Amino acid sequence: MDKKTKSKSEIVVEKIIEAILNGSLKAGDKLPVELELAKQFSVSRITIREAFKRLNLMGIVEIKQGDGSYISQVQPGSFMEPLLPMLILGTKDINNLYVSRKIIESGIAGLAASNRTEEQLLRLKECQKKMKEYYNSYTNESTNIYSSADANFHHVLAEASGNLFLQKIYSVIEVIFKSCISATGKNIRARDASLNEHSQILQAVELKDSDLATTLMKIHILNAQTFYYVSKENEMEKDSK
């Protein structure tokens, strides 16, 4: 009985997520009451209640007591949030993450070089400027600001690609790899490489050289993966002392 109910609630969750992704439901929309949804999906009110609990935990639905349930301001990464603890534990998962980044972000960089606006170019330069500003400071606050500027550089590139599908795919990966950027942000050699590589990518994007931007991003992601493991090894050595 429980297994059957759980299966039905999962189906309801999937259908609501599908409605969000195809635009039928938007942020701020109020969902129908339990009874109406139960009739719509041919399930019990208990099943609807269970589905709402799942959606609420995922950050997709906001439940307001005495008012109803609303679609939250959803980012594609929200659908991945419950999986993050599992995904960031294993070495194999980290390797797959960087392989995915290399494929997706090299394509993004190439498109950004072709499609970027002047406003987006300025934002990329601001990210680079912020990284340089905090380059020599290693306090927790400074490292957070530096790492945030690093992550934002990649985020703006995704926007500049002009491809909505790539942006959504990227936003899922972005949720996961920010912790990797934070780890490498504490390593001086990683900072040197990242600043230099960002500068080269920025120049290629400014010159609208798509092929060069694609190649440079591949190199950047491969180096970032190397520095991630170096940073993790350094952390392990410190912990063992």
Secondary structure, DSSP 8 states (H G I E B T S, - for coil): -HHHHHHHHHHHHHHHHHHHHTTSS-TT-B---HHHHHHHHT--HHHHHHHHHHHHHTTSEEEETTTEEEE----GGGGTGGGHHHHTT-HHHHHHHHHHHHHHHHHHHHHHHHH--HHHHHHHHHHHHHHHHTTT--SHHHHHHHHHHHHHHHHHHHHHT--HHHHHHHHHHHHHHHHHHHHHTT-HHHHHHHHHHHHHHHHHHHTT-HHHHHHHHHHHHHHHHHHHHHHHHHHHHHHH-
